[in-house]
Amino acid sequence: MTTTSTPWTVAVLGPGGVGGLCAGLLARAGHRVICLARKETADVLAEQGVTVRSGAFGDFTARVAADTELREPVDALIVTPKETGLLSALERVPREALGAGLVVPLLNGVEHVDVLRERYPAEQVVPGTIRVESTRVAPGVIEHGGLNARIELASSTAPHARVEAFAEVLRGAGQQVDVAADETAMLWGKLSFLLPMALLSTRYGVPVGDVRTAHRERMLAVIGEFAEVAGAQGAPLDVPALLSFVDAVPGATRSSMQRDAEAGRPIELDAIGGALLRAAGRHGVPVPETAALVAEVERLGA
């Protein structure tokens, strides 16, 4: 049961691995959840709910509402589609229907925040990051592996009290949530791990353990270039701390980009690699190793 005094109404745009997990946990905690998806998916969710299979959260099914478009104001909208489908997915959330609800993207990359602030009021947009291994294996069926989902929230435009209130809602649903002081540092901090692991694991078709051993020299070169760009962006990177984190990740871990590539799905190369290259160009920072790696991954899908 929820630990908050009043249940929230939360819409989840894109109930896949991340969105489906959040939807299931919030609904189980007593909140009203509206999943927004294509009609065939929405029909399944409305009839069967969201089923989560998780070592950390247990196996359960939670009832949710579902629709193809948001038709009422909500307290919060969690945005979780892949970057490749973000713009089309946002058509399901008209500005006038959202009301005063928070807009909380849990997406890879950094550039989507500007997209959301152009579409919705800036004071409602709360960027977030999530570290989780969660997969949609069928409509409404989510398999969560590894440890608890860890979420960070930070916003340079939304009132801090509203950010904290939503963090408490997520915590009450069982998720680990931190509210960070610096939005830019939070987003670039997530990207600092995601970019080298996603690009290298996809390029070579290997899990994280092999990236950090067989391809360590290239990994270090990419991280070094990333650190230069992040510093210019105003988000200095603690490279030793990042390497300690990388070396502690279970060796069998596979990036979502690698899984998408192997399944023949579109990959978020532009949101991850492209974003770094564009930032490097703006700041005049040379990134030859990263540029070469992005080109190699792009050719894999050609």
Long-range contacts (C-beta under 8 A, 24 or more apart in sequence): 1-29, 1-30, 2-29, 2-30, 2-31, 2-169, 2-172, 2-173, 3-29, 3-168, 3-171, 3-172, 4-168, 4-169, 4-172, 7-31, 7-32, 8-32, 8-75, 8-76, 8-166, 8-169, 9-33, 9-34, 9-72, 9-73, 9-74, 9-75, 10-34, 10-74, 10-75, 10-76, 10-77, 10-78, 10-169, 11-35, 11-36, 11-70, 11-74, 11-76, 11-77, 11-78, 11-93, 11-101, 12-36, 12-77, 12-78, 12-80, 13-77, 13-78, 13-79, 13-80, 13-81, 13-89, 13-90, 13-92, 13-93, 14-79, 14-80, 14-81, 14-82, 14-85, 14-89, 15-41, 15-45, 15-50, 15-66, 15-80, 15-136, 15-140, 16-80, 16-81, 16-82, 16-136, 17-132, 17-134, 17-135, 17-136, 17-142, 17-256, 18-80, 18-106, 18-130, 18-132, 18-134, 19-78, 19-80, 19-81, 19-106, 20-50, 20-52, 20-134, 20-136, 20-140, 20-141, 20-142, 21-52, 21-54, 21-132, 21-134, 21-142, 21-144, 21-149, 22-78, 22-80, 22-106, 22-149, 22-170, 22-173, 22-175, 23-50, 23-62, 23-64, 23-78, 24-50, 24-51, 24-52, 24-60, 24-61, 24-62, 24-64, 24-142, 25-52, 25-57, 25-62, 25-173, 25-174, 25-175, 26-169, 26-170, 26-173, 27-62, 27-63, 27-64, 28-60, 28-62, 28-173, 29-172, 29-173, 29-174, 31-169, 31-173, 32-65, 33-62, 33-64, 33-65, 34-64, 34-65, 34-66, 34-67, 34-70, 34-72, 34-74, 35-64, 35-65, 35-66, 35-67, 36-66, 36-67, 36-68, 36-69, 36-70, 36-89, 36-92, 36-93, 37-66, 37-68, 38-68, 39-68, 40-139, 41-66, 41-139, 41-140, 42-66, 42-67, 42-68, 44-139, 44-140, 45-139, 45-140, 48-140, 49-140, 50-140, 50-142, 51-140, 51-141, 51-142, 52-142, 52-144, 53-141, 53-142, 53-143, 53-144, 54-142, 54-143, 54-144, 54-145, 55-144, 55-145, 55-146, 56-144, 56-146, 56-147, 56-148, 56-149, 57-144, 57-148, 57-174, 68-92, 69-93, 69-94, 69-97, 70-94, 70-97, 70-98, 71-97, 72-97, 72-99, 73-97, 73-98, 73-99, 73-100, 73-101, 74-98, 74-99, 74-101, 75-101, 75-102, 75-166, 76-101, 76-102, 76-103, 76-104, 76-166, 76-169, 77-101, 77-102, 77-103, 77-104, 78-104, 78-105, 78-106, 79-103, 79-104, 79-105, 79-106, 79-107, 79-116, 80-105, 80-106, 80-107, 81-107, 82-107, 82-260, 82-266, 82-268, 83-107, 83-108, 83-109, 83-112, 83-268, 83-270, 83-271, 84-266, 84-267, 84-268, 84-270, 84-271, 85-266, 86-112, 86-115, 87-115, 90-115, 90-116, 90-119, 95-119, 95-120, 98-124, 100-124, 102-126, 102-158, 102-162, 102-163, 102-166, 104-128, 104-153, 104-166, 106-130, 106-151, 107-271, 108-190, 108-191, 108-194, 108-198, 108-256, 108-268, 108-271, 108-272, 109-191, 109-268, 109-271, 109-272, 109-275, 110-187, 110-188, 110-191, 110-275, 110-279, 111-271, 111-275, 111-278, 112-271, 113-183, 113-187, 117-157, 122-157, 122-158, 123-157, 123-158, 123-159, 124-158, 125-155, 125-157, 125-158, 126-153, 126-154, 126-155, 126-158, 126-162, 126-163, 126-166, 127-153, 127-154, 127-155, 127-183, 127-186, 127-187, 128-152, 128-153, 128-154, 129-186, 129-187, 129-189, 129-190, 131-190, 133-253, 135-259, 146-250, 146-253, 148-174, 148-175, 148-176, 149-175, 149-176, 150-175, 150-176, 150-177, 150-178, 151-175, 151-176, 151-177, 151-178, 152-177, 152-178, 152-179, 152-180, 152-186, 152-190, 153-177, 153-178, 153-179, 153-180, 154-179, 154-180, 154-181, 154-182, 154-183, 154-185, 154-186, 155-183, 156-183, 156-184, 182-235, 184-233, 184-234, 184-235, 185-235, 187-235, 188-230, 188-233, 188-235, 188-237, 189-235, 189-237, 191-226, 191-272, 191-275, 191-276, 192-223, 192-226, 192-227, 192-230, 192-237, 192-242, 193-242, 193-245, 193-246, 194-255, 194-272, 195-222, 195-226, 195-272, 195-273, 195-276, 195-290, 196-222, 196-223, 196-226, 196-246, 197-246, 197-249, 197-255, 198-255, 198-256, 198-257, 198-258, 198-268, 198-272, 199-257, 199-272, 199-273, 199-290, 199-293, 199-294, 199-297, 200-293, 201-254, 201-255, 201-257, 201-258, 202-255, 202-257, 202-258, 202-261, 202-267, 202-297, 202-300, 203-293, 203-296, 203-297, 203-300, 205-258, 205-262, 207-251, 207-252, 207-253, 207-254, 207-258, 208-246, 208-249, 208-250, 208-251, 208-252, 208-253, 208-254, 208-255, 209-250, 209-251, 209-252, 209-253, 210-251, 212-246, 212-247, 218-289, 218-293, 219-246, 221-289, 222-289, 222-290, 222-293, 225-280, 225-285, 225-286, 225-287, 225-288, 225-289, 225-290, 226-276, 226-287, 226-290, 228-280, 228-285, 228-287, 229-276, 229-279, 229-280, 229-283, 229-285, 229-287, 232-279, 232-283, 232-285, 233-279, 233-283, 261-297, 261-300, 261-301, 267-297, 267-301, 269-294, 269-297, 269-298, 269-301, 273-297
